[in-house]
Amino acid sequence: MDDQQPLSHLQLTFVAEKLPLFTTVLQSGIEIMTPAGSSLGQFLGAPPGFTAEYLANVVQTIFHNG
């Protein structure tokens, strides 16, 4: 993790008709490494745009370790 650069954003662009090809990828989730001892609040508040209001009103499910 030490030699990785932070990812500020990820943008996917594709033809609408091809969306079904991405559903498996989009439903699989992502892996994000975080320093040991970080709280869930620190982790969720770190990405740009993830405000307390956004988390309270939009995020409905969080899976930890699968």
N, CA, C and O atoms as a GROMACS GRO file, in nm:
protein
  264
    1MET      N    1   0.082  -0.119   0.000
    1MET     CA    2   0.000   0.000   0.000
    1MET      C    3   0.086   0.125   0.000
    1MET      O    4   0.040   0.230  -0.046
    2ASP      N    5   0.208   0.118   0.049
    2ASP     CA    6   0.291   0.237   0.060
    2ASP      C    7   0.323   0.302  -0.074
    2ASP      O    8   0.334   0.424  -0.081
    3ASP      N    9   0.339   0.223  -0.181
    3ASP     CA   10   0.376   0.281  -0.309
    3ASP      C   11   0.256   0.307  -0.400
    3ASP      O   12   0.275   0.336  -0.518
    4GLN      N   13   0.134   0.297  -0.349
    4GLN     CA   14   0.015   0.325  -0.428
    4GLN      C   15  -0.023   0.472  -0.416
    4GLN      O   16  -0.013   0.530  -0.308
    5GLN      N   17  -0.065   0.530  -0.525
    5GLN     CA   18  -0.113   0.669  -0.525
    5GLN      C   19  -0.263   0.668  -0.499
    5GLN      O   20  -0.333   0.577  -0.546
    6PRO      N   21  -0.315   0.764  -0.427
    6PRO     CA   22  -0.460   0.768  -0.403
    6PRO      C   23  -0.538   0.789  -0.533
    6PRO      O   24  -0.493   0.862  -0.622
    7LEU      N   25  -0.651   0.726  -0.542
    7LEU     CA   26  -0.738   0.739  -0.658
    7LEU      C   27  -0.842   0.845  -0.626
    7LEU      O   28  -0.926   0.826  -0.538
    8SER      N   29  -0.837   0.957  -0.697
    8SER     CA   30  -0.929   1.066  -0.667
    8SER      C   31  -1.068   1.041  -0.726
    8SER      O   32  -1.167   1.085  -0.669
    9HIS      N   33  -1.075   0.972  -0.839
    9HIS     CA   34  -1.204   0.939  -0.897
    9HIS      C   35  -1.188   0.829  -1.002
    9HIS      O   36  -1.078   0.805  -1.053
   10LEU      N   37  -1.298   0.766  -1.033
   10LEU     CA   38  -1.301   0.663  -1.136
   10LEU      C   39  -1.422   0.693  -1.223
   10LEU      O   40  -1.534   0.708  -1.174
   11GLN      N   41  -1.400   0.700  -1.352
   11GLN     CA   42  -1.509   0.729  -1.444
   11GLN      C   43  -1.516   0.617  -1.547
   11GLN      O   44  -1.417   0.586  -1.612
   12LEU      N   45  -1.633   0.558  -1.562
   12LEU     CA   46  -1.657   0.457  -1.665
   12LEU      C   47  -1.746   0.518  -1.771
   12LEU      O   48  -1.849   0.577  -1.740
   13THR      N   49  -1.707   0.504  -1.895
   13THR     CA   50  -1.787   0.553  -2.006
   13THR      C   51  -1.807   0.436  -2.103
   13THR      O   52  -1.711   0.372  -2.145
   14PHE      N   53  -1.933   0.411  -2.138
   14PHE     CA   54  -1.962   0.301  -2.230
   14PHE      C   55  -2.094   0.328  -2.298
   14PHE      O   56  -2.172   0.414  -2.256
   15VAL      N   57  -2.120   0.254  -2.403
   15VAL     CA   58  -2.244   0.265  -2.479
   15VAL      C   59  -2.356   0.202  -2.394
   15VAL      O   60  -2.336   0.094  -2.338
   16ALA      N   61  -2.469   0.267  -2.382
   16ALA     CA   62  -2.578   0.222  -2.296
   16ALA      C   63  -2.619   0.077  -2.322
   16ALA      O   64  -2.651   0.004  -2.229
   17GLU      N   65  -2.616   0.036  -2.448
   17GLU     CA   66  -2.655  -0.101  -2.481
   17GLU      C   67  -2.559  -0.205  -2.423
   17GLU      O   68  -2.594  -0.322  -2.411
   18LYS      N   69  -2.440  -0.162  -2.387
   18LYS     CA   70  -2.339  -0.254  -2.332
   18LYS      C   71  -2.343  -0.263  -2.180
   18LYS      O   72  -2.266  -0.339  -2.121
   19LEU      N   73  -2.433  -0.188  -2.115
   19LEU     CA   74  -2.441  -0.189  -1.969
   19LEU      C   75  -2.455  -0.330  -1.912
   19LEU      O   76  -2.391  -0.360  -1.811
   20PRO      N   77  -2.536  -0.418  -1.971
   20PRO     CA   78  -2.547  -0.554  -1.914
   20PRO      C   79  -2.412  -0.626  -1.903
   20PRO      O   80  -2.397  -0.714  -1.817
   21LEU      N   81  -2.317  -0.592  -1.986
   21LEU     CA   82  -2.186  -0.656  -1.978
   21LEU      C   83  -2.110  -0.614  -1.852
   21LEU      O   84  -2.018  -0.684  -1.810
   22PHE      N   85  -2.146  -0.502  -1.792
   22PHE     CA   86  -2.077  -0.450  -1.675
   22PHE      C   87  -2.145  -0.483  -1.543
   22PHE      O   88  -2.089  -0.456  -1.437
   23THR      N   89  -2.266  -0.541  -1.548
   23THR     CA   90  -2.340  -0.561  -1.424
   23THR      C   91  -2.265  -0.649  -1.324
   23THR      O   92  -2.268  -0.621  -1.204
   24THR      N   93  -2.199  -0.752  -1.370
   24THR     CA   94  -2.124  -0.838  -1.278
   24THR      C   95  -2.012  -0.760  -1.211
   24THR      O   96  -1.991  -0.773  -1.091
   25VAL      N   97  -1.941  -0.680  -1.287
   25VAL     CA   98  -1.832  -0.600  -1.230
   25VAL      C   99  -1.888  -0.499  -1.131
   25VAL      O  100  -1.833  -0.482  -1.022
   26LEU      N  101  -1.995  -0.432  -1.167
   26LEU     CA  102  -2.052  -0.328  -1.081
   26LEU      C  103  -2.113  -0.385  -0.954
   26LEU      O  104  -2.122  -0.314  -0.854
   27GLN      N  105  -2.156  -0.511  -0.956
   27GLN     CA  106  -2.216  -0.573  -0.838
   27GLN      C  107  -2.112  -0.642  -0.750
   27GLN      O  108  -2.143  -0.680  -0.637
   28SER      N  109  -1.991  -0.658  -0.798
   28SER     CA  110  -1.890  -0.732  -0.724
   28SER      C  111  -1.823  -0.648  -0.616
   28SER      O  112  -1.763  -0.704  -0.524
   29GLY      N  113  -1.831  -0.519  -0.625
   29GLY     CA  114  -1.768  -0.432  -0.527
   29GLY      C  115  -1.622  -0.407  -0.561
   29GLY      O  116  -1.573  -0.448  -0.666
   30ILE      N  117  -1.555  -0.339  -0.471
   30ILE     CA  118  -1.414  -0.305  -0.489
   30ILE      C  119  -1.342  -0.329  -0.359
   30ILE      O  120  -1.403  -0.337  -0.252
   31GLU      N  121  -1.211  -0.341  -0.367
   31GLU     CA  122  -1.130  -0.357  -0.248
   31GLU      C  123  -1.051  -0.229  -0.225
   31GLU      O  124  -0.985  -0.178  -0.315
   32ILE      N  125  -1.059  -0.178  -0.104
   32ILE     CA  126  -0.987  -0.057  -0.068
   32ILE      C  127  -0.904  -0.086   0.056
   32ILE      O  128  -0.958  -0.124   0.160
   33MET      N  129  -0.775  -0.067   0.044
   33MET     CA  130  -0.686  -0.086   0.159
   33MET      C  131  -0.691   0.039   0.246
   33MET      O  132  -0.695   0.151   0.195
   34THR      N  133  -0.690   0.020   0.376
   34THR     CA  134  -0.693   0.131   0.470
   34THR      C  135  -0.600   0.101   0.586
   34THR      O  136  -0.579  -0.016   0.619
   35PRO      N  137  -0.545   0.201   0.648
   35PRO     CA  138  -0.454   0.178   0.761
   35PRO      C  139  -0.525   0.104   0.876
   35PRO      O  140  -0.642   0.130   0.904
   36ALA      N  141  -0.454   0.014   0.941
   36ALA     CA  142  -0.508  -0.057   1.057
   36ALA      C  143  -0.548   0.044   1.163
   36ALA      O  144  -0.479   0.143   1.186
   37GLY      N  145  -0.659   0.018   1.227
   37GLY     CA  146  -0.705   0.104   1.335
   37GLY      C  147  -0.798   0.216   1.290
   37GLY      O  148  -0.848   0.291   1.374
   38SER      N  149  -0.821   0.228   1.159
   38SER     CA  150  -0.914   0.331   1.110
   38SER      C  151  -1.056   0.295   1.150
   38SER      O  152  -1.094   0.178   1.145
   39SER      N  153  -1.133   0.394   1.189
   39SER     CA  154  -1.274   0.369   1.222
   39SER      C  155  -1.356   0.363   1.094
   39SER      O  156  -1.312   0.410   0.989
   40LEU      N  157  -1.475   0.307   1.103
   40LEU     CA  158  -1.564   0.302   0.987
   40LEU      C  159  -1.600   0.443   0.943
   40LEU      O  160  -1.611   0.470   0.823
   41GLY      N  161  -1.620   0.533   1.038
   41GLY     CA  162  -1.651   0.672   1.006
   41GLY      C  163  -1.539   0.739   0.930
   41GLY      O  164  -1.564   0.813   0.834
   42GLN      N  165  -1.415   0.715   0.970
   42GLN     CA  166  -1.299   0.772   0.899
   42GLN      C  167  -1.292   0.716   0.758
   42GLN      O  168  -1.267   0.789   0.662
   43PHE      N  169  -1.313   0.586   0.745
   43PHE     CA  170  -1.306   0.520   0.615
   43PHE      C  171  -1.414   0.573   0.521
   43PHE      O  172  -1.384   0.606   0.406
   44LEU      N  173  -1.537   0.580   0.569
   44LEU     CA  174  -1.648   0.624   0.483
   44LEU      C  175  -1.643   0.772   0.451
   44LEU      O  176  -1.693   0.815   0.347
   45GLY      N  177  -1.583   0.852   0.538
   45GLY     CA  178  -1.576   0.995   0.515
   45GLY      C  179  -1.458   1.038   0.431
   45GLY      O  180  -1.448   1.156   0.395
   46ALA      N  181  -1.368   0.945   0.398
   46ALA     CA  182  -1.246   0.980   0.325
   46ALA      C  183  -1.267   1.011   0.176
   46ALA      O  184  -1.209   1.108   0.127
   47PRO      N  185  -1.347   0.933   0.102
   47PRO     CA  186  -1.360   0.962  -0.042
   47PRO      C  187  -1.426   1.097  -0.068
   47PRO      O  188  -1.516   1.137   0.006
   48PRO      N  189  -1.383   1.167  -0.171
   48PRO     CA  190  -1.445   1.295  -0.205
   48PRO      C  191  -1.595   1.278  -0.231
   48PRO      O  192  -1.635   1.185  -0.301
   49GLY      N  193  -1.675   1.366  -0.177
   49GLY     CA  194  -1.820   1.361  -0.198
   49GLY      C  195  -1.894   1.277  -0.096
   49GLY      O  196  -2.017   1.282  -0.091
   50PHE      N  197  -1.824   1.201  -0.015
   50PHE     CA  198  -1.891   1.118   0.084
   50PHE      C  199  -1.907   1.197   0.214
   50PHE      O  200  -1.835   1.175   0.312
   51THR      N  201  -2.002   1.287   0.214
   51THR     CA  202  -2.031   1.368   0.331
   51THR      C  203  -2.121   1.289   0.426
   51THR      O  204  -2.177   1.187   0.387
   52ALA      N  205  -2.135   1.336   0.549
   52ALA     CA  206  -2.225   1.272   0.645
   52ALA      C  207  -2.368   1.270   0.591
   52ALA      O  208  -2.441   1.173   0.610
   53GLU      N  209  -2.408   1.378   0.524
   53GLU     CA  210  -2.543   1.386   0.466
   53GLU      C  211  -2.560   1.282   0.356
   53GLU      O  212  -2.662   1.214   0.349
   54TYR      N  213  -2.460   1.270   0.269
   54TYR     CA  214  -2.467   1.170   0.161
   54TYR      C  215  -2.478   1.030   0.219
   54TYR      O  216  -2.560   0.950   0.174
   55LEU      N  217  -2.395   0.999   0.318
   55LEU     CA  218  -2.397   0.866   0.378
   55LEU      C  219  -2.531   0.837   0.443
   55LEU      O  220  -2.582   0.725   0.433
   56ALA      N  221  -2.589   0.935   0.511
   56ALA     CA  222  -2.717   0.916   0.580
   56ALA      C  223  -2.833   0.901   0.483
   56ALA      O  224  -2.928   0.828   0.512
   57ASN      N  225  -2.827   0.969   0.368
   57ASN     CA  226  -2.941   0.970   0.277
   57ASN      C  227  -2.931   0.876   0.158
   57ASN      O  228  -3.032   0.842   0.098
   58VAL      N  229  -2.810   0.832   0.124
   58VAL     CA  230  -2.793   0.754   0.001
   58VAL      C  231  -2.742   0.612   0.028
   58VAL      O  232  -2.798   0.516  -0.025
   59VAL      N  233  -2.640   0.598   0.107
   59VAL     CA  234  -2.580   0.466   0.131
   59VAL      C  235  -2.676   0.382   0.214
   59VAL      O  236  -2.719   0.424   0.322
   60GLN      N  237  -2.710   0.263   0.162
   60GLN     CA  238  -2.805   0.178   0.231
   60GLN      C  239  -2.742   0.048   0.283
   60GLN      O  240  -2.790  -0.008   0.382
   61THR      N  241  -2.636   0.001   0.218
   61THR     CA  242  -2.578  -0.127   0.255
   61THR      C  243  -2.426  -0.119   0.248
   61THR      O  244  -2.370  -0.063   0.154
   62ILE      N  245  -2.361  -0.174   0.348
   62ILE     CA  246  -2.216  -0.184   0.350
   62ILE      C  247  -2.181  -0.327   0.384
   62ILE      O  248  -2.229  -0.382   0.483
   63PHE      N  249  -2.097  -0.389   0.301
   63PHE     CA  250  -2.049  -0.525   0.328
   63PHE      C  251  -1.905  -0.515   0.373
   63PHE      O  252  -1.822  -0.451   0.308
   64HIS      N  253  -1.875  -0.578   0.485
   64HIS     CA  254  -1.739  -0.578   0.538
   64HIS      C  255  -1.685  -0.720   0.527
   64HIS      O  256  -1.745  -0.814   0.579
   65ASN      N  257  -1.572  -0.735   0.459
   65ASN     CA  258  -1.510  -0.868   0.438
   65ASN      C  259  -1.607  -0.965   0.372
   65ASN      O  260  -1.619  -1.080   0.415
   66GLY      N  261  -1.676  -0.920   0.267
   66GLY     CA  262  -1.761  -1.006   0.189
   66GLY      C  263  -1.896  -1.028   0.251
   66GLY      O  264  -1.979  -1.099   0.196
   0.00000   0.00000   0.00000
